[in-house]
Amino acid sequence: MSADVQFASLPEAPARRSLPSGSKLAAATLRFGSLLAFLSILVIFALTAPYFLTVGNIGNVLGQSAISGVLAIGLTIVLIAGGSNVVTGGIDLSLAANMGLSAAVYATLIQLGFNDLTAGAGALATGLAIGAVNALAIVLAGIVPLLATLAVMNVVAGLELVLTQNTVLPAATDFLTILSASDGFGIPILAYILIGFTIIAAAIVQYTPLGLRLYAVGEFPEAARAAGLPLKKLVAGAFVASGLCGGIAGILSVSYLSGSTTGSGEMLLPVVVMALLGSVFSRRLVPTIGGTLISTLFVGFLINGFQLLNLPSTLVSGVQGLLILIVVSATTLLRKREI
């Protein structure tokens, strides 16, 4: 589902650069090597892990991946608009905490007797507010995104603990029951939500002038500024969109867990892995929504396979950290060869 960005279709955006032949070969090797590794791991798990290829297990992985996938798409939007340099460019470390607080707001409103519409609006407003704070800190105050979102992450995590008193807030409504249900084939409704959300996000980011402008700002900021693009507004909008994704993920989390639970920060590492790994599934090694979906499924099946084989969770975290190191190192080296 990944799409290659054609900057030539946007008048204000600069023409896309052509990679040197050596870089093209290296990029192709990284891309197809990643796909081959993905397929190889699936085959290994299919042969060694019990019930790995059953419909029920595949549906379970899809359902579990819906929440992290929505968060990873939000982070991908930030990476596109802010640039691939995670230190000075696009990064949003507050996404997992955003989801936790949004879920807590939703569950709290349900417990107070409000309906799902009001609770959902509260969760989405919470996510948007967190995204807006990130945008203000980065665009107006000029704080580096890494530090700004790290600070917001800690503030938001603290607010979640205050709201929930570090306890589980159960929530049960007809709407949440529908979201957590499965179809006749055992595929969770959350899986369909992930696919639908991905299609909508990809259509906006990959195939509209707005999306192409986000790519132009992220990859060619000086040229985009010279072309008259509103850099600050586009970057701020990306962080607000990311915040909205956190709010949506919060609602999905409440439906999946039947309430608001603590420990949302543990999802940060997998989400970062999914967003960064998604770039290797693009021909030009740039973040794409479709690539993020593929990497989300890859990480989901990887974690699931480890669980079925009774491997320790610490090993999963180690593999995820290794994936980040490999992807960032490989893409950085390849981009240096373009200069």
C-alpha positions, 0 to 999 in steps of 0.5 A, spaced: 500 500 500 506 504 500 506 510 494 511 514 492 511 521 492 511 525 486 513 532 488 513 534 480 505 534 481 505 540 486 507 546 482 510 549 489 514 543 491 521 542 488 522 537 483 524 530 486 531 528 486 534 522 482 538 517 486 545 515 484 545 508 481 549 506 487 544 509 492 538 506 488 541 499 488 542 500 496 535 502 497 532 497 493 537 492 497 534 494 503 527 495 501 526 488 498 531 485 504 526 487 509 520 484 505 524 478 505 526 478 512 518 479 514 516 473 510 522 469 512 520 470 519 513 469 518 515 462 515 519 460 521 513 462 526 508 458 522 513 452 522 515 453 529 509 456 533 503 453 534 496 456 532 500 461 528 497 461 522 490 460 524 484 465 523 483 466 530 490 468 531 491 472 525 485 476 527 487 477 534 494 480 531 490 484 527 486 487 532 492 488 537 495 492 532 489 497 531 491 501 537 499 501 535 497 502 528 493 508 529 499 511 533 504 509 528 500 513 523 500 519 527 507 519 528 508 517 520 505 524 519 510 528 524 516 524 520 513 526 514 512 534 515 518 534 520 523 530 516 527 524 518 532 526 523 529 524 529 533 529 533 532 535 530 526 533 525 519 530 526 518 526 532 512 525 537 514 521 544 508 523 547 503 519 543 503 513 547 501 518 553 496 521 549 493 515 548 493 513 555 490 520 558 485 520 552 482 513 554 482 515 561 478 521 559 473 517 555 472 511 561 471 517 566 466 520 562 462 514 561 463 512 569 460 519 570 454 517 566 455 521 559 454 517 553 459 515 548 458 521 543 460 525 549 465 521 552 468 520 545 468 527 543 472 528 550 477 523 548 478 526 541 478 533 544 484 531 549 488 528 543 487 534 539 489 539 545 495 535 547 497 535 539 496 543 540 501 543 546 506 540 542 505 544 536 505 551 540 512 548 544 515 547 537 513 552 532 512 558 537 517 557 542 522 553 538 523 547 542 526 541 539 521 536 537 525 531 541 525 535 547 518 538 547 514 532 546 518 528 551 516 534 556 509 533 554 509 526 555 511 526 562 506 532 563 501 528 560 503 521 563 502 525 570 495 527 568 493 520 567 495 518 574 492 524 577 485 522 573 485 515 574 489 515 581 493 509 578 487 504 578 483 501 572 477 505 570 472 500 567 467 502 562 462 498 558 457 500 553 454 498 547 458 502 542 464 499 546 462 492 545 461 493 538 468 495 537 471 489 541 467 484 537 469 480 531 465 478 525 463 471 523 470 469 520 473 471 527 476 478 525 476 483 530 472 489 528 478 493 530 482 490 524 477 493 519 478 500 523 485 499 522 485 498 515 479 503 513 483 508 517 490 507 513 486 508 507 483 514 509 490 517 512 494 514 505 489 518 501 490 524 504 497 524 505 499 521 499 495 523 494 492 530 495 496 537 495 496 538 502 500 531 503 505 533 498 506 539 501 507 536 508 513 531 504 516 538 501 516 541 508 519 535 511 524 533 505 526 540 502 524 545 507 529 551 504 526 550 497 519 549 500 520 556 504 522 559 498 516 557 494 512 560 499 509 554 503 507 556 510 512 551 514 510 553 521 502 552 519 504 545 516 508 542 521 503 545 527 498 541 523 502 535 523 503 535 530 495 536 531 493 530 527 498 526 531 494 528 537 488 526 534 491 519 532 492 519 540 485 520 541 482 515 536 487 510 539 485 512 546 477 510 544 480 504 541 484 502 547 478 503 552 474 498 547 479 493 547 481 493 554 474 494 557 476 500 560 482 505 561 489 501 564 495 504 566 502 502 563 500 506 556 508 508 556 510 501 554 507 502 547 512 508 545 517 503 543 513 499 538 510 505 535 517 508 534 519 502 531 513 501 526 513 508 524 521 508 522 521 501 519 515 503 515 520 507 511 524 501 508 518 499 504 518 505 500 522 506 494 525 512 496 526 510 503 521 516 505 515 515 511 509 512 507 502 510 510 502 504 507 509 502 509 507 504 516 501 499 515 506 493 513 511 495 519 505 495 524 503 488 521 510 485 521 511 488 529 505 485 531 506 478 528 513 478 531 511 480 538 505 474 537 510 469 534 515 470 540 509 470 545 507 463 542 514 460 543 514 463 550 520 467 549 521 473 554 518 479 553 525 483 554 527 479 548 522 482 544 524 489 546 531 488 545 529 486 537 525 492 537 531 496 539 535 493 534 530 494 528 530 502 530 538 502 530 538 498 523 533 502 520 536 509 522 543 507 521 541 504 514 537 510 511 542 515 514 548 512 510 544 512 504 541 519 504 549 521 505 550 518 499 545 522 495 549 528 497 
